[in-house]
Amino acid sequence: MAITYKLFLDRRRLRETGIYPLKVRITYNRKHKEVPLNISLHENDWNPDTQKVKASHPNAKLITVKINRTISEVQERALKFENAEKVYGVEDLSSSGVNNNVTFQSFADQEITSLASVGRVGNAITYRTATNRLIAYAGKGGLRFEQIDFKLLDGFSNFMQAEGMTLNAIASYMREIRAIYNKAIKAEVVEQKYYPFSKYKIKTTKTISRALTVKEMKTIVKLKLQQGTPMWHSRNYFLLSFYLIGTNFTDLFKLTPASIQNIGVWSMQL
């Protein structure tokens, strides 16, 4: 059965101003659904016979574009259902299929909780940091995925760069935001057409090597430092991390004498 459309001014509530909301009535399988277009027109600017805004209206062309886009979106949804061989109703056609109640923050919170629950605490922390910074910049706790566009991301990037952050540090935040956005698309929280990273490209710069030479390592090992001083402790932590093949400092700080078992005299051949 074909899908039909009827555009009309909703005049069920008479208004002294003569301005009424424009709606489209979608009919499919003998059922109807009225969808507001978020456009209000004076009744003198609307032709009910042709179902078109009169050319005398200053925004006639823009309104016509929005009407055509809305109808095209309905037809696109119908085609998707038909290609997938799924049964659908008029309610399905009038909805984009995405959860419009989910904000960027609420979705990110769910992902962060999920990551933490499976022990991926590091990823959860980076998601949280990137999310908080973007929301703070946008100034919107209810920031929606559709609002995260090229302009917002570019401004956010420039803002962080002005604060003194390096391109690679900024890129790290952007990759986390991109990962959250990709997951939201897969979860059908936002449509692919809003994806901002097709226009916004994450920029990086080559990292300067910070590796020490053998000669520099020997100098650190042989350096005479006063026992018990902060410098002495720092050198020892550094060397222990090196001896343990790059164990991170957080794990080293948690060690106690009881953690060391069955260990002999260590030597370092440089």
Steps between C-alpha positions, in 0.01 A plus 500: 500500500632845405593764753310827464568843645281800572641836609272726702484782751373367830210738564326287763585769753398835362751775556447874478835542329392275212832313531484121521746209511569323172472120514516203267252214533655169397260224400604139458295184516189706590666647808604861551774683682537877524854634515574866592751674275591762764382769260221749567331694222233762467199350328533760225844357413373146447317358201294200623408395146858460375635423850778750446623814668427803286790653309429832671635364829863618551616149595288307253795319339655396833167372632446301182845345537418392857166352392664302219778382732248374756309304238826361355603379846168316540545335161857405588385329820237308305763379253727385782220294652408352161862415413535328836167323436362631829136574577448866590222736590433871475654552846828360368491737204444808713795424725865498404551182698749669731457560870461876520505496881866395514753781537872481433571500872242234593624267226865561594415428866358162400813416300728609785309286750513204261877534450566528872285194573723279282823637644585742220553782747760681288259529207221609734717779641598631154132493392403692814770764456418562133126509569530746788724736302269508196188558711676774700604671176154471342337618822219249455435209732226393257731511197353285223698300247342699216645819653855367484594629157813623324464851643479374858792257464720756325426760766567245774834409342603866465397567860722220634789608278467856638528349849841363403411139424702323231342370180554141612330562835205661321490207256471262795183677621356507149558129447304422817212723390506337156491153657196594710327646193565186295350285776196728514444453125521121536256518791264706277509792741599738219481471122810457286421820308592708807848344532733802537832324454446464126574874486706556812840329471706421808844657474820359651867586492808278509610427856859585586683189620570507875701177510827509697828375359711232671751771596225709664371196691851427630530858619174470695606167657841631608376838620604560863195615695446550871311203639144570609456822300208551259742485205645170628152347534394627157806347333437167673134492394602575142765227494268245662236572236767450234624175657140371511459561125294819523274433799297818547555723800149450640570128549843575650349734758269221616787260571587408858796299639265199509460526122865403443553123519769257384721768357876498493761764432424692181758642272467713192724447204540820303 
